[in-house]
Amino acid sequence: MTDGTQRASSLFSITAIVVSMTLVAIGNGIMLAYVPYVLSRADAPSWTPGAAVTAIAFGGLLGCILAGPVIRRVGHARAFSCSMALVLIAAFLIALGVHPILWIVARGIYGVAGNANFIIAQSWLNHAADNRWRGKAMSFFYMAYVLGLGVGAWLFGRMPADGNLAPLFTIFVTTLAILPIGLTRLPTPPAPARVSVDFAMAWRNSPVALIGVLAAGGLSMVVQGFTPIYAATNKVGQQDVALLMLVMQFGLIFVQYPLGTLSDRIDRRVVLIVTCLLITGAAVAALFVSFQALFVLMLVFALWAGAVESVYSIANAHANDRTDPDDFVPLASTLLVAWSVSATLVPLAVTALTPSFGPQTFIYAVIAVALAYIAFVAQRLRLRETVPTQAREGFEIRSAQVPNAGALVEGDKAAE
């Protein structure tokens, strides 16, 4: 086989992976809108919509821990089939009818599968992509997945919320998602490196990056998870809720890219402070802009979501700027676990406080986290010098909704 044929095969295989994960994202986008919308309007305890958000994050934490051993035991292809089976089981449980506790369990099961899917997909992308275009391939993967979430939410607005059409459609697109990867001829990549958590190393290299990823995990899960709950409790219609969640995903591109480009030119810590100021300003605006001015509110939430995603990507880039390449694998493991822990604990706290402080609690929580991080970064600016521009890695678009497991694979492959 010639090099040109090998290259074409790899490009085709990468397309198959992206198509599969985009279909998964569409199904997830439907459920991210459907579950909180229905639970918020059903005769269920007020804490159940927030608990469903928390369950996804907790399941994701378990997925981070379990995915590597499962892949090493049975290989990527079988592990992918198993993770897809978990997504289907979760959707089936929700299709049985509105049973709040069962739905919370189902979202936890999805969380386990979700992070396993990301690790498997990023493994294949990193293994197949040429060094010259790997960064572009990963950025395309992130954007396709996040926009798939938005399309899924938009599709939810076009189907009845009553009944089980939404979870049934999720089962349909998830089943379709198995086909492209199931038919790919791409060789199985090496198993990902073991998750070796070293918080001391991550803190020593860059406290700003470690705390930034912690902040981003909680911020992203709260903003993405509680926004449909907030809208539903304010009597926003189903189609408008779906459109709001679609518009929020476009903030990833139109906000994150310019901020990321700016962080390649000036101190990333300064850009993180600017980003958190945007988050705070958008959160305050979300408190006061009426749902009657829905178009303006959608723009505010798009800016808000995009700024939140930017904290994650810029903090990741800053961590790599400060870290020796030999430490990239334990760094990626540590940041992955840190993201998952924060994405579990912050929504859990918001869920516990919402009955006392009302549906706007998640907005107050975002403001508190953003301001605390601003204070921390400002204090670190006085204690440590800026990384020279020539010593920084290039910024890549990343999403806090797609945990970064790619470096685990890169590190394992480099070790062979």
N, C-alpha and C positions, 0 to 999 in steps of 0.2 A: 504493500500500500504506500503510495507517495505521501510526502509531507502535505501537499495540497489537499489530498483526500482526507488525511487525518484532521487537518484544520477544519475542513467543511463538516466532518462528522462531529467534531467538538462543538462547533457553532450550532449545529442542529440540536445536539443534545442539550446545550444550554437553553436553547429556545424551548425545548420540551419541559425542562425544569421550571422555567419562568412561567410557562403556560399552566403547568400543574399547580404551582403555588398561587398563581393569580386566581384560579378557580377555587382553591381553598379559601383565599381571601374573600372572594365574593360570598361564599357560604358563611364565613365568619362575620362579614359585614351585615348580612341579613340578621344573624342571631344577636349581634351586638346592639342592633336597634330593636329587634322583636322582643327579646327577653325583658329588658328593663321597661319598655313601653307597656307590655301586657301586665307585668307585675305591678307597675305603678298604678294601673287602672283597675286591677283585680281586687277582690276582697281578700287581701293578704296582709300580713303584718308589715308595717312601714319599713322595717329593717331588711326585708328580703331582697329588694332590688340592689341595695348596696352590698349585701352578702354575696349575691351572685357575681358582682364585680370582683370582690375580694377572692372568691373561690377560683376565678380564672388565674389570678396572680399566684395564689398558693399552689395551684396545680402546675403552673409554669416553673415554680421553684423545684417541685418534685421532678418535673421533666428535665431540668438542667442536671439533676443528680443522676437520674436513671437512664438518660438517652445514651451516654457514652458506653456504659456497661452492656446495654442491650445491643448496640451497634457492634461492639467487639465480639459479642456472643453469636449473633446470627447474621451480621452483615447489613449493609445499607438498604438493599432492596427489600429484604424481609422486614426490617425495622420500619421502613416507610409504609409497607402494607399494614403492619400492626398499628402504627400511629393513625393511619387513615381509618382503620377499623374503630379506633377509639372515638374519632370525630363522628363517625356514623352512629355509634352507640349513644353518644351524647345527644345528637340530634333526634334519635329515635325516642329517647326518654322524654325529651321536651314535647315531641309530637303526641305523646300519650294523653296530654291534657294539662291544664294548669294545676300543678302540684308543687307549690313553692319549694319545699325541702328537696324534692326530687330534682327540680330545676337547678338548685344550687349545687347539688352533687354532680349533675350533668355538666355544668359549667366548669367545675373542678376537673372533671375528666377531660374536657376540651383543653383546659390549660396544660395538662400533662402532654397531650398530643401536640399542642401548638408549638411548644418549645422544641420538642423532638423533631417536628417537621422542619423548623428553622435550621437546626443543627445538621440534619440530613441534607437539606437543599444547599446550604452553604458549603458543606463538604464536597458535594458534586461540582458546584460552581468553581470552587477554588482548585479542585483537582483537574478540571477540564480546561479552564481558561488559561490562555497564554499570558505571560507576565506583562506583555505590552498592552493588553486590553482587559486585564482582570478587574481593575478599579472601575472601569466603565460598566463592565458586566454586573458587578455588585451593585453599583448605583442604579442601574436599570432594574435589577431585581427588587431593590428596596422600593423604588417608585412604583413599579408595577403592582407590588403587593399592597402598598398603602392605597393606591388609587382603586385597586380591587375591593378594598374595604369600603371605600366610598360608593362604588357602583353597587355593592351588595346592599348598603343602607338605602340607596336610591330605589333599588328594586323592591325593598320591603315596603316603600311608600306606594307601590303599584299593586300590592296584593292585600287581601283582607287580613286584618289583625286577628279577627275572630277565626277560630278553627286552627288547623295545623298545616296550612299550605306553606307557611314560611319554613318550618323545620323540614317538611317534605322536599321543598326545593333545595334546601341545604344538603340533604341526603343525595339529591340528584347531581348537583354540581360537584360534590365531594367524590362521588363515584366516578364522574367524568375525569376528575383530577388524577385518579389512579392510572388512567390509560397512558398518558404521554410518558411518564416515568417508567411504567410497566413495560412499554415497548421500546425504550431507549436501548441503544447498543453501546452506550458509554460504559467503559470498564468501571468496576466498583472501586471507589477511592480507598485509601488507607483509613483505618479507624481513627477517629479524632483523639487527640491527646487527652490524657486523664485530667479531670477537673481537680487541679491542685490549688487550693485557696491559700493565698498569702496576703492577708490584709496589711501586715506590717510592711512588706515590700511595696505594695501599692501606695500606702500612706507615705512611706519614705521617699518614693519617687515623685509623687504629686498629690498632696492632700487636696488641692483644688479639683483635680480630676476625679478622685475617689468620691469626694462629697458631691461633686457634680452628677456623677452617675447615680448615686443614691437619691439625690434630689429629682433627677429626671425620671427614675422609675416610678416614684410616687406621683409626681406631677402628671406624667403621661397617662397612667392608669386612672387617676382621678378625673382628669379632664375628659378623656375619651369615654370612660365608663359612666360618669355621673351626669354628663351633659344630656343624654336622652331622658334620664330620670327627671332631671330638673325641668326639661321642656314638657314632659308628659304631665308632671304635677301642676304645671301652669296652664294646663288645658290646651296646649299646642296640638294641632291636628297631626294625624299620622304622616301625611305627605310632607308637611312642613318639618317635622322631626327628621324624616328621612333626608330631605334636602339639606337641612342644617348639617347633618353628619357627613354628607357628600362634600359640601363646601369646605368643611373643616380639613378634609384631607388635602385639598389644594394648597392650604397654607404651608404644607411640607415643602413644596417646590418654591413658592413665591416668597417665602420668608426665610427658609433655611439656607437656600443657595446664596443669596447676597450676604447673609451674616457669616456663612462659612468662608466665602471668598475673602471677606474683610478680615477674618481671623487668620488667614494665610499671610496678611500684610502687616498687621499690628499685633500687639500682645493679645493672645487668646483670652486672657483673664479679663481684659478690658471689654472685649466683645461679650463675654459671659455676663458681666455686670450690665451692659446695655441690653442684652437679651432678657435678663431678669427684670429690668425696668419695664421692658415691653410687656412681659408677662403680667407684672403688677398693674400697669396701666390698663391693659385689656381686661383684667379681672375686675378692676374697679368699674370700668365701663359696662361690663356684663351685669354688674349689680344694679346699675341705674338706667340702662337702655331698656325700654319697655318691649315686651313681646309683640305689641301692636306695630312697632317699627321693625318688622322681622328682617327686612333686607339689611338694615344697619346692624342689627344684632348678629346676623350671619357673617358679615365682614369682621365684626369684633371677634367672634369665635374662631374664624379662620386665622386671623392674626395671632390669637391666643394659642391655638393648637400648633401653629407653625413655630412660634417662639419656644414653646415647650419642647418640641422635637429638636430644636436647635441646641438646647442645653446638652442633650445626650450626645449629639454628633460632635460638637465642639469639645466637650469634656473628653470624649474618646480620643480625639486627635491630640489634645493637650497631654493626655496620659502617654501616648506613644512618643510624643516629642521628648518627654522627660525620662523615658525608659530605654535601657539597653536592649537591643534586639534579642539577646539571649533570654530575656525575661518576658518576652511577649506572650508566651503560652500561659505561665501562671498569672500574668496580668489580665489576660482575656478571661481566664477562669474566674478570677477574683471579681472583676467588674460584672461578669454575667451573674454571679451569685448575689453581688451587692444590688444590682438592678432588681433581681427577683425578690429579694428580702424587702426592699423598700416598696416595690409594687404591691406587696402583700400587706405590709404594716400600715402604710398611709391610708389606703382605702378602708382598712379595718377600723382605723381610728375615726375616719369620716363617717362610716356606717354607725359606729357607736354613738357619735355626737349628734348626728342628724335629728333624731327624735327630740333632742333638747333645743337645738339651735335652728332647725328648719331646713328646707331643701337647699338653701344657699350656703350651707355649711362647707361644701366642697370648694366654693369660691374663696371663702375665708381661709381655708386650709392652703390653697394655692398661694394666696397673698403672703401668708405667714412663712411658707417654705421659701418662696422667692426672695423675700426681704432678708431672711436669715442667711441665705446663700450669698446675697449681695454683701452683707456685712462680713462674712467669712472671707470671700474673695478679696474684698478691699483690704482686709487686714493682711492677707498673704502677699498682696502686691508690694507692701512695704518691707517684706522680709526676704524676698527672693527676686533675683534678676530675671529679665525677660529671656526666653529662648531665642537665639539668633535666627533670623529668617531662613538662612541657608541650612540650618540644622533641623528644620521642621519637616514633617511629612506632609504631602499634599492633602488638603481637605477632601473628604468624600461624603456625599449625602448618606446619612443613616437615619433610621427611625427607631425611636424608643419602643415602638410597637413590634419591632423585629429585632430581638436581642442579638447582639453580635457574638456569634460563635465561630466566625471565619478564622480568626487567628489560632484557634485550637487546632484546626486542620492544617493551616499553613505551617505551624510549628511542628506538627507530627510528620508532615511530608518532608520538611527540611531535615529532620533528624534521620531520615532513611538513607 
